[in-house]
Amino acid sequence: MAAGRPERGVVSGAVSTAEATAEVTVRAIAAGGSGVADLPDGRVVFVPRTAPGDRARIRLVKERPRWAEGALQRLLDTAG
């Protein structure tokens, strides 16, 4: 392997999110219809199938430096 080059099949800077979970409170709806919440580290997370006021346990499925996408694992409390 050449110096400074990652191994074949390894994505430089990738973070495994297979087991990352969080409990969030949805505060708004995004243009695409997903709920918008805040992660404890300050990033925004988009969660489909949620509404403002919902408390949810989510699994992070995609992470970026300023935002993330989550999959609903369990609805803990509803808005209504």
KEKE-3310 file (N, C-alpha, C; in steps of 0.2 Angstrom, whole numbers, plus 5000, padded with zeros to 4 digits):
npx = (5004:5003:5010:5000:4989:4972:4968:4961:4944:4941:4933:4939:4938:4925:4911:4905:4888:4880:4875:4871:4861:4848:4837:4825:4816:4804:4804:4799:4793:4802:4805:4803:4795:4799:4802:4810:4823:4834:4850:4860:4873:4871:4869:4857:4844:4835:4819:4809:4791:4787:4780:4779:4782:4782:4791:4804:4813:4827:4837:4852:4855:4862:4876:4882:4893:4886:4872:4860:4852:4839:4831:4815:4814:4806:4791:4790:4782:4767:4763:4750)
npy = (4994:5011:5025:5036:5034:5027:5010:4998:4998:5004:5018:5034:5043:5039:5035:5023:5020:5010:5006:5018:5027:5038:5048:5060:5075:5081:5096:5102:5102:5096:5102:5091:5083:5075:5074:5086:5087:5090:5084:5078:5083:5094:5094:5094:5083:5073:5065:5053:5050:5056:5069:5087:5089:5076:5063:5053:5038:5035:5028:5032:5033:5039:5050:5067:5081:5092:5088:5074:5059:5050:5034:5029:5021:5019:5027:5037:5046:5055:5070:5074)
npz = (5000:4996:5004:5013:5007:5008:5013:5001:4999:5011:5018:5019:5034:5038:5048:5059:5061:5066:5078:5085:5095:5100:5111:5107:5105:5094:5085:5074:5057:5042:5025:5017:5024:5035:5053:5063:5074:5088:5092:5106:5104:5097:5084:5070:5068:5056:5056:5049:5049:5061:5072:5076:5094:5097:5107:5104:5102:5093:5079:5073:5056:5046:5046:5046:5047:5052:5052:5054:5049:5055:5060:5066:5081:5092:5098:5111:5117:5112:5102:5103)
capx = (5000:5007:5010:4996:4983:4969:4967:4956:4937:4940:4931:4942:4933:4918:4909:4900:4882:4875:4872:4870:4854:4846:4830:4824:4810:4803:4802:4797:4793:4806:4801:4802:4790:4802:4802:4816:4825:4841:4854:4863:4879:4870:4867:4850:4842:4828:4816:4803:4786:4786:4777:4781:4780:4783:4797:4806:4820:4829:4843:4855:4857:4867:4878:4886:4896:4881:4866:4860:4846:4837:4825:4811:4814:4800:4788:4789:4776:4765:4761:4743)
capy = (5000:5017:5029:5042:5031:5022:5003:4997:4997:5008:5025:5039:5048:5036:5034:5018:5022:5004:5005:5024:5029:5044:5050:5067:5078:5084:5103:5105:5097:5099:5103:5084:5080:5072:5078:5090:5087:5091:5078:5081:5086:5100:5093:5093:5076:5072:5058:5052:5047:5060:5076:5091:5087:5069:5061:5047:5034:5034:5025:5036:5029:5043:5056:5072:5085:5097:5085:5067:5056:5044:5030:5029:5014:5019:5033:5037:5051:5058:5077:5075)
capz = (5000:4995:5010:5013:5003:5012:5010:4996:5002:5017:5016:5024:5038:5039:5055:5059:5065:5066:5085:5088:5096:5104:5112:5105:5105:5088:5086:5068:5051:5037:5019:5014:5029:5041:5059:5064:5081:5090:5095:5112:5102:5094:5077:5068:5065:5052:5058:5046:5053:5067:5071:5082:5100:5098:5109:5101:5102:5086:5077:5068:5050:5042:5050:5043:5052:5055:5053:5054:5048:5060:5059:5072:5084:5097:5099:5118:5119:5106:5102:5104)
cpx = (5004:5005:5005:4989:4979:4969:4961:4949:4936:4939:4935:4937:4926:4917:4904:4894:4877:4872:4871:4863:4853:4839:4830:4817:4809:4801:4799:4796:4797:4802:4799:4797:4793:4802:4809:4817:4832:4844:4858:4870:4878:4868:4860:4849:4835:4826:4810:4798:4785:4783:4780:4778:4781:4790:4798:4813:4821:4836:4846:4858:4861:4869:4883:4889:4891:4874:4866:4853:4845:4831:4822:4812:4807:4798:4787:4783:4774:4763:4754:4740)
cpy = (5006:5022:5035:5040:5026:5015:5003:4995:5000:5015:5029:5043:5045:5034:5028:5020:5016:5004:5012:5026:5035:5045:5058:5069:5082:5091:5106:5100:5101:5099:5096:5080:5076:5077:5081:5090:5089:5085:5082:5084:5092:5100:5092:5086:5076:5065:5057:5049:5050:5066:5080:5090:5080:5068:5054:5044:5033:5031:5029:5031:5033:5049:5060:5076:5090:5094:5077:5065:5050:5040:5029:5022:5014:5026:5033:5041:5054:5066:5078:5073)
cpz = (5000:5002:5008:5009:5007:5009:5005:5000:5009:5015:5022:5028:5040:5046:5055:5064:5066:5073:5088:5089:5100:5106:5111:5105:5098:5089:5080:5063:5045:5030:5016:5019:5035:5047:5060:5072:5082:5094:5101:5110:5098:5087:5076:5066:5062:5054:5054:5051:5060:5066:5077:5088:5102:5102:5107:5102:5095:5085:5072:5062:5045:5046:5045:5049:5056:5055:5052:5051:5053:5058:5066:5075:5088:5098:5107:5120:5113:5107:5105:5111)
residu = (MET:ALA:ALA:GLY:ARG:PRO:GLU:ARG:GLY:VAL:VAL:SER:GLY:ALA:VAL:SER:THR:ALA:GLU:ALA:THR:ALA:GLU:VAL:THR:VAL:ARG:ALA:ILE:ALA:ALA:GLY:GLY:SER:GLY:VAL:ALA:ASP:LEU:PRO:ASP:GLY:ARG:VAL:VAL:PHE:VAL:PRO:ARG:THR:ALA:PRO:GLY:ASP:ARG:ALA:ARG:ILE:ARG:LEU:VAL:LYS:GLU:ARG:PRO:ARG:TRP:ALA:GLU:GLY:ALA:LEU:GLN:ARG:LEU:LEU:ASP:THR:ALA:GLY)
# end
